[in-house]
Amino acid sequence: MEIKHNIDSELFSVFQEIKSLNLDLENWSLIEISDQFQTSNYCGGFDATENEFTFSYFDENKKEYWFQLPIIDIEKIVEGINIEVYMRKAEDY
């Protein structure tokens, strides 16, 4: 079951960092690191198999959720375009 996830300032900062690196898919694939971006509630990075950024989100009860986004959606979010993000409980996989 997918749950809509609101982009908070913590995640938005991660997206800003991703966009500021100004890398294309080929270069992201070369430096593929699954936990490159870590904050209090998020951990993620680029997955070359999926060709998208994959993240774990940990809520206030430390339940883990997963979601992924293509780089184009991350760029649009940073530019102020509303992109809906959906996540799933990790235990549902």
N, C-alpha and C positions, 0 to 999 in steps of 0.2 A: 504494500500500500504506500503510495506516494503522499508526502506531506509538503505543502507549500512552505518555503523558508524565506523569511524576510532578510534582506541583506542589511546587516548592521554595520556600524562604523569599523568594527574590527575586521570583518571580511572585506569591506570596501577598501581598507588600507592595503590588504593583501593584493586585491585586484589592481590597485594603483601601482604597486610595486611590480607586478607582472607586466603591466602595460609599459611602465617606464623602462623596462629592460629591452623593449623594442626588438624582440626576437621573432623570427618566423617559425613555422612548424618544423622545418628541417633542423634548425638550430636548437629548438626545444627538445627535439628527439635525441640530439647528440648529448645533451646534458640532463637527460631524464633522471629526476630524483623524486621519489614518491613523497618525501617529507621535507622538501626544500622550504616550505612556508609553514612556520609553526607559531601559533599564538596561544592564548589561554584556552580558547574553545575550538580552534581549527588546526588541522594538520593536513597538508596536501602538497601536490606537485604535479608535474606533467607525466602522463603515462603515454608512451609512444605506441603501445598496442591499441589503445583507445583513441589516440590522437587528440586527447582532451586533458584538461586539468581535472584531477580527481581529489576530493577532499573528504575528510572525516570531520564531523561536527559533534562536539560533546556538550550536551545540555547541562543544566544546573544539577541534575541527578547523576551526571557522568554517563548517561546513556549515549551510545554512539549511533550516529546516522551517517549515511554516505550520500554524496552527490557528485556530479561531474558536469563540466561546462566546456564548450569549445572556446578557443581563444577569441573568436569574433564576438561571442556573447560577453566575455569579460571586458573587452574593449568598449562595447556598447554601454555596458553598465557604468563604466568609468566616465563615459561621455554624457551620462545622464539619461540614457534611454532605458526605459523600464523593461527589464527582462525577468520573467518569473523563473525562480529556481525551485526545483522540487527535490526532496531527499527521501531516502528510505531508511528504516531502522536496519542497522548492520546485521542484527540477528535474523532478519527476514531472508538473508541470502544463504 
